[in-house]
Amino acid sequence: MARTPVLSTSDVTVTTDNAGRLYAVIPDDAARQLNAASREGIDPNARGAYFQSARHPADSWTATTVRTIFEAVLTARPEMGQDLSSGLGLYRTYDGGNFRGFIVGESAWDSVTRWWRECGQHDDLITHGATIASRGYGSRAGTCTFGD
């Protein structure tokens, strides 16, 4: 069984690519497990519209790790916490919101070129966005999901 990594905000590098899109770069072991969690409950053969992953409990490794990433992004980009149109502004205000950027493992990201390293070779290290349900969702409050 794989060791479950514990992520701290200091393990997260917040950056942008050449197009200005936001990235949270994390260690590969955490990125790989987060990618697997983001695919739970999604039919790999499904095509078309919007899909949402299985709901991960508020006290799970997945939800805790996503909250750590949210906090790291808000520390690096505090202005995002001020804007309620930002998913992270909602998180800061209502304990639930989303990160619309990319969460990527260190091996898949080139910090010098600010672009993917060997594009298409590290799909297991890439997660696009994450959501934490706000306290207004009752029994779902604090749960984590991923959409595609």
C-alpha positions as CSV (number, residue, x, y, z in Angstrom):
1,M,0.0,0.0,0.0
2,A,1.3,3.5,-0.9
3,R,2.2,5.9,1.8
4,T,-0.3,8.7,2.1
5,P,1.7,12.0,1.9
6,V,1.0,14.8,4.2
7,L,1.1,18.1,2.4
8,S,1.8,21.4,4.0
9,T,1.4,24.9,2.5
10,S,5.2,25.1,2.2
11,D,5.1,22.1,-0.2
12,V,3.0,24.0,-2.7
13,T,4.5,26.3,-5.3
14,V,1.9,28.7,-6.7
15,T,2.7,30.0,-10.2
16,T,1.3,30.8,-13.6
17,D,2.0,29.5,-17.1
18,N,2.8,31.7,-20.1
19,A,-1.0,32.2,-20.7
20,G,-1.5,33.5,-17.1
21,R,-3.3,30.3,-15.9
22,L,-2.9,29.5,-12.2
23,Y,-1.0,26.4,-11.1
24,A,-0.4,24.7,-7.7
25,V,2.8,22.6,-8.1
26,I,3.0,19.8,-5.5
27,P,5.2,16.8,-4.8
28,D,4.6,13.9,-7.2
29,D,3.4,11.4,-4.6
30,A,0.6,13.8,-3.5
31,A,-0.2,14.8,-7.1
32,R,-0.6,11.2,-8.2
33,Q,-2.9,10.3,-5.3
34,L,-5.0,13.5,-5.9
35,N,-5.3,12.6,-9.6
36,A,-6.6,9.2,-8.7
37,A,-9.1,10.7,-6.2
38,S,-10.3,13.1,-8.9
39,R,-11.2,10.1,-11.2
40,E,-13.1,8.1,-8.6
41,G,-16.7,7.7,-9.6
42,I,-16.2,8.9,-13.2
43,D,-16.8,6.3,-16.0
44,P,-13.5,6.3,-18.0
45,N,-15.5,5.6,-21.1
46,A,-18.0,8.4,-20.7
47,R,-17.8,11.2,-23.3
48,G,-19.5,14.5,-23.5
49,A,-20.8,16.9,-20.9
50,Y,-19.8,17.7,-17.3
51,F,-18.7,14.9,-14.9
52,Q,-18.2,15.1,-11.2
53,S,-16.0,12.7,-9.1
54,A,-17.1,10.8,-6.1
55,R,-17.6,12.9,-3.0
56,H,-14.6,12.7,-0.6
57,P,-15.5,13.2,3.1
58,A,-14.5,16.4,4.8
59,D,-12.0,14.6,7.0
60,S,-10.5,12.5,4.2
61,W,-6.9,12.9,3.0
62,T,-8.3,14.3,-0.3
63,A,-10.3,17.1,1.3
64,T,-7.6,18.0,3.7
65,T,-5.0,18.1,0.9
66,V,-7.2,20.3,-1.3
67,R,-7.8,22.7,1.6
68,T,-4.0,22.9,2.1
69,I,-3.7,23.8,-1.6
70,F,-6.4,26.4,-1.3
71,E,-4.6,28.0,1.7
72,A,-1.3,28.0,-0.1
73,V,-2.8,29.7,-3.1
74,L,-4.5,32.3,-0.9
75,T,-1.3,33.0,0.9
76,A,0.5,33.5,-2.4
77,R,-2.4,35.4,-4.0
78,P,-4.3,37.1,-1.2
79,E,-6.3,39.2,-3.6
80,M,-8.1,36.0,-4.6
81,G,-9.6,35.7,-1.1
82,Q,-11.1,39.2,-1.4
83,D,-13.1,38.6,-4.6
84,L,-16.3,36.7,-4.2
85,S,-16.5,36.0,-7.9
86,S,-13.3,33.9,-7.3
87,G,-13.9,30.4,-6.2
88,L,-11.3,31.0,-3.5
89,G,-13.0,34.2,-2.4
90,L,-16.0,32.0,-1.7
91,Y,-13.8,29.5,0.1
92,R,-12.4,32.3,2.3
93,T,-15.9,33.7,3.1
94,Y,-18.1,30.6,3.3
95,D,-15.6,27.7,3.9
96,G,-16.5,26.3,0.5
97,G,-15.5,27.2,-3.0
98,N,-13.2,26.0,-5.8
99,F,-9.9,26.3,-7.4
100,R,-10.1,26.6,-11.1
101,G,-6.4,26.2,-11.9
102,F,-4.3,23.2,-12.3
103,I,-2.8,21.0,-9.6
104,V,0.3,19.4,-11.0
105,G,3.2,17.2,-9.8
106,E,6.7,18.6,-9.8
107,S,7.9,16.2,-12.5
108,A,5.2,17.4,-15.0
109,W,6.1,21.1,-14.6
110,D,9.1,23.1,-15.9
111,S,9.5,26.1,-13.6
112,V,12.0,27.8,-16.0
113,T,9.8,27.7,-19.1
114,R,6.6,27.9,-17.0
115,W,5.0,25.1,-19.1
116,W,4.4,21.4,-19.1
117,R,7.3,19.1,-19.2
118,E,6.9,16.3,-21.8
119,C,3.3,17.2,-22.5
120,G,1.0,14.1,-22.4
121,Q,3.6,11.9,-20.5
122,H,2.5,12.8,-17.0
123,D,-1.3,12.7,-17.0
124,D,-1.3,10.8,-13.7
125,L,0.2,14.0,-12.1
126,I,-2.3,16.5,-13.3
127,T,-5.7,17.5,-11.7
128,H,-7.8,20.3,-13.1
129,G,-9.4,22.2,-10.3
130,A,-11.1,21.1,-7.1
131,T,-14.2,22.0,-5.0
132,I,-14.9,22.1,-1.3
133,A,-18.7,22.2,-0.5
134,S,-19.6,25.2,1.7
135,R,-21.3,24.9,5.1
136,G,-24.6,25.8,3.3
137,Y,-24.8,22.3,1.9
138,G,-25.6,20.6,5.2
139,S,-24.3,17.0,5.2
140,R,-22.1,17.7,2.2
141,A,-20.3,20.6,3.9
142,G,-16.5,20.3,3.7
143,T,-16.6,17.4,1.2
144,C,-14.3,17.5,-1.8
145,T,-15.2,16.8,-5.4
146,F,-13.5,17.3,-8.8
147,G,-15.3,18.2,-12.0
148,D,-14.2,17.8,-15.6
